[in-house]
C-alpha cells in the first residue's frame, strides 16, 4: 500500500560505448568502455560499480563469473548528477561466448548506481568474446 510519501523516480538511461563498435572481442583483447547516464534528476549516486562478467543461460543451473569489478565511493571519484565514466580491463582466455542449443554463454558490462535514498539501478550491456559458431540442433534422418 502506498503511503503517498513515496515519489516515483524514472529509471536512468545508461549509454555505453565499447572500444570495438561491433562489440566483438577476442580473448586477451583490452576492453575499454565509456558510459553516460541520463535521468538521474537531482539524486547523485553515492557509489558506482563497474563490472565485466559472463553468465550462462539455458537448461540446468545458471553460472556467473565476475572477471573485473571496481566500486567507486570516494566523493572526488564519483560522477556528478550527469554521470559519465570509463574503465578498462584485459579479457581472459575463456570462457568464449557461445550460442548453444541447450546452454548459452554471454558476456556483459554491468554498471550499477547506488543512491542516498537506498535505491539502486543496474544497467547491463552485452558483448561477445571469441568466434565460436552457433550450435544447431541435430535433426533425425528419416
C-alpha positions in Angstrom: 0.0 0.0 0.0 1.4 3.4 -0.9 1.8 6.0 1.8 1.7 9.0 -0.5 5.2 10.0 0.7 6.8 7.8 -1.9 7.8 9.6 -5.1 8.1 8.0 -8.5 11.5 8.3 -10.0 12.0 7.2 -13.5 14.9 4.7 -14.2 18.1 6.3 -15.6 19.2 5.5 -19.1 22.8 4.4 -19.5 24.5 4.7 -22.8 27.7 2.6 -23.2 30.3 3.0 -25.9 32.6 0.0 -26.4 36.1 0.4 -27.8 35.0 -2.1 -30.6 31.9 -0.7 -32.2 30.7 -4.2 -33.2 31.0 -5.3 -29.5 33.1 -8.3 -30.6 36.4 -9.1 -28.9 39.0 -11.8 -29.0 40.4 -13.5 -25.9 43.1 -11.3 -24.2 41.9 -8.2 -26.0 41.7 -5.0 -24.0 38.1 -4.0 -23.3 37.6 -0.2 -22.9 34.2 1.2 -22.0 32.8 4.7 -21.7 29.4 5.4 -20.4 27.0 8.2 -19.6 23.8 8.1 -17.6 20.8 10.4 -18.2 17.7 10.8 -16.0 19.3 10.8 -12.5 17.4 14.0 -11.8 18.7 15.7 -8.7 19.9 12.5 -7.0 23.6 12.0 -7.4 24.9 8.5 -6.8 26.7 7.7 -3.5 28.5 4.8 -5.2 29.0 3.4 -8.7 30.1 -0.2 -9.6 31.7 -1.3 -12.8 31.9 -4.9 -13.7 32.7 -7.3 -16.6 31.1 -10.7 -16.2 29.9 -13.8 -18.0 26.8 -15.8 -17.3 25.1 -18.9 -18.6 21.5 -19.2 -19.8 19.6 -22.4 -20.5 19.0 -25.8 -19.1 20.3 -26.6 -15.6 21.8 -24.3 -13.1 22.9 -20.9 -14.3 26.5 -19.9 -13.6 28.1 -16.5 -13.3 31.7 -15.4 -13.2 32.9 -11.9 -12.5 36.1 -11.0 -14.4 36.5 -7.4 -13.4 35.0 -5.4 -10.6 35.5 -1.8 -9.4 33.5 0.2 -6.8 33.8 4.0 -6.7 32.8 5.5 -3.4 35.2 8.4 -2.8 33.4 11.7 -3.5 36.1 13.0 -5.7 35.9 9.9 -7.9 32.2 9.8 -8.2 30.5 11.3 -11.2 28.2 14.4 -10.7 24.5 14.3 -11.3 25.0 13.8 -15.0 27.5 10.9 -14.6 29.9 9.7 -17.1 32.8 7.4 -16.6 35.1 4.9 -18.2 37.0 1.8 -17.2 39.1 -0.9 -18.9 40.4 -4.4 -18.4 42.0 -7.2 -20.4 39.7 -10.0 -21.3 40.6 -13.6 -20.2 41.3 -16.6 -22.5 37.9 -18.1 -21.6 35.0 -18.8 -21.5 34.1 -17.8 -25.0 30.7 -16.5 -25.9 28.6 -19.4 -27.1 25.1 -19.8 -28.6 24.4 -23.4 -27.8 21.2 -25.3 -28.3 20.9 -26.2 -24.6 23.3 -23.6 -22.9 24.4 -20.1 -23.9 27.4 -18.2 -22.5 27.0 -14.5 -22.5 29.4 -11.6 -21.6 28.3 -8.2 -20.4 29.4 -4.9 -18.9 27.3 -4.0 -15.8 27.1 -0.5 -14.4 25.3 -0.1 -11.1 24.4 3.1 -9.3 23.6 3.3 -5.6 21.7 6.4 -4.4 21.4 8.1 -1.0 17.7 7.1 -0.9 18.7 3.5 -0.7 17.6 2.6 -4.3 20.0 1.3 -6.9 19.9 0.9 -10.7 21.7 -1.7 -12.8 22.4 -1.5 -16.5 23.8 -4.4 -18.5 25.3 -4.3 -22.0 26.2 -7.5 -23.8 29.3 -8.1 -25.9 30.9 -11.2 -27.4 34.3 -12.9 -26.8 35.7 -15.2 -29.4 34.2 -16.6 -32.6 32.6 -19.9 -31.9 29.9 -20.6 -34.5 26.3 -21.1 -33.1 25.3 -24.6 -32.5 22.4 -26.2 -34.5 20.0 -28.8 -33.2 20.6 -32.3 -34.6 17.9 -33.4 -37.0 17.0 -37.0 -37.4 17.4 -38.5 -40.8 14.3 -40.4 -41.6 
